[in-house]
Amino acid sequence: MDMRTTVRDIEHRIEKLLTTVIDFFYPPFRKLMPLDLFRYGCCGGMNLALEWVLYYVFYHYVFHGEVFDLGFIAFTPHIAAFVFKFPITFLTGFWLARHISFNGSNLRGRTQMVRYFLVTVGNILINYFGLKLFVEVFHWWPTVSYVIISIICVTFSYLTNKFYAFRKKQNNGNATVDQE
């Protein structure tokens, strides 16, 4: 068995385990929401919790609440924490969305990735300008500000991912599967 096969096998096992665990908790929510929304909420909640923990750790323990100066650009600690947690949560978020939340999409993987990236850029802009506004203009605590902004981003993200990044094209008669 080569390395690629091993990684795919591990990925499939993780996908199956997460789906099984999430679906186990679905029955009480069956009357309130469809399964895909429940799965999205669970995956989004897991990724959001990871974001909050990483943001807190970077802000308090890596940057110590101080400006992070690279010499040619300086980041305020709340922006630096956001920038450094981003690559980690981008990858975990894409994987969860593709394999758990929106696994029925018939778009190609690279199309999903590009669209997911564009949705993420929208979230980055909301995060950046939201943090600037809440922390630097309103003088709110950075972690509280980030939590509020995260709630706004979750709503934006669900709608754009469901109807754009991981959409399912209806097959009406002679229509073909969306292979953009």
N, C-alpha and C positions, 0 to 999 in steps of 0.2 A: 504494500500500500504506500503510495507516494504522499508527500506532504500536503498537496492540494486536496487529495481525497480525504485525508485525515481532518483537515480544516473544515471541509464541507460536511463531513460526518458530525463533527462537533457542533458546527453551526446548526445543522438540522436537529440535533438532539436538544440544543438550547431552545430553538424555535418551538419544538414539540412540547418541551417542559413548560415554557412560559405560556403557551396557548392553553395547555391543559390546566395549569394553575389559575389563569385568568378566567377561563370558561367555567371552572368549578364554582367561582363566586358569582357568576352571572345570574342564576335563577331568581334570586330576590329582586333583581332589577329588570327582569324580562318585560314587565308591564310598563316600565318607565322609559325604556330606550331599546333600540335595536342592538344586536350583538356587536356590530362594528363600532358603534359609538362607545359602548362599554369598553371594548378592547382599546380603543384610542384613548379613552380616559385613563385606563390603567397604565398603558405604555407612556402616555404623556405625563402622568403622575410620577412614574418611576424616573423618567428622564428629567423632569422638573425638580424632583427631590435631589437627584444627582447634581443638577445645576446649582441649586441653593447651597448644597454642602461644598461643592468646589468653589463657588463664589466666596463663601464665608472663609474657607481655608486660604484661598489666594489673598483675599483682602486683609485678613488678620495675621496670618502666619507667614505668608510669602512676602507681601509688600508692607506689612506692619502698619497699614493705614497711612503710608507715606507716598509721595510722588515717586514714580518709577521713571528714572531719566536714562535714556539710551544714548544721550549725547546729542543726537540730531532731532529727537522728539522726546517729549516728556508726557507720561500718562498720569493722570490723577489716579489714586489707588482704586477708586470704584470702577473706573474705565479699564485699568490694567487687569483687575480681577475678572472683568467681563471678557476681555480679549484672550486671556490665558485659559479660561475654562471653555471657551468656544469650540476649539477643534475636537475636544473630547466629546462634548455633548452633541456636536453636529453629527459625528459618526454614529454614536449610539442612537440618536434620534432617527437618523435615516434607516438604520438597520431595523429598529423597532417598527417604524412606519411601514417599511417595505415588507417585512416578514410576518408581522403580527396584526397591525391595525388595518392596513389597506392591501392585504395579500391577494386580493382578487383583481387587482389592476392588470390590464393586459398591455400596458405600455412597456416598452423596452427598458431595461435597467438603466442605461445611460440617459435616456429621456427622463426617467424618474429622478435620477440624481441631479440633472441640470435644473429641472423644475423645482425639486426640493431645495436646491441651492438658492434659486430665485426667491422662493418663499422665505428662506432663511435670511436672505439679504433684507427683505421687508421687516423681518423680526429684529435684525441688527439695527436697522434705522429706528424702529420703535424703541428698542432698548437704549441706544445711544442718546437719542434726543430726550427720551423719558428720564434717563439718569441725570443728564445735564439739567433738565428742568427741575426735577424733584430734589436733587441733592444740591445743586449750585444756585438755583433761583429760590426754591421754597425752603431750602436748608433742612430737609427731612433726613432721617438716618438712612445711610446707603442700603443696608440690608432690607429694611422695610420698604424703601423705594423700589428695590429690585423685585420684591415679592409682588407688589401692586402691578408693576410693569409686566411681570410674568403672567399674571391673570389676563391682561389685555392681549398678550402675545399668544396665549393658549387658544383663545377664541379665534383670533386671526388665522392662526396656524391650522386649526382643525378645518375651517371652511375652505381655505386655499389648498390644503393638501387633499382633502376629499374630492373637491370639484376641479382641481387643476393638476397637481403634481402626481397623484395616484388615481386619477379618474378611471372609471370603467366606461368604455364606449359601448353603447347599446348596439346589438346586432339585429338590425331591422331588415329582414328579407335578404336583399343582395348586398347590404352594407358589409364592409370588411372590418376586421379588428383594427383599432387605432394603433398604428405602428410608427408614429411620428419620430 
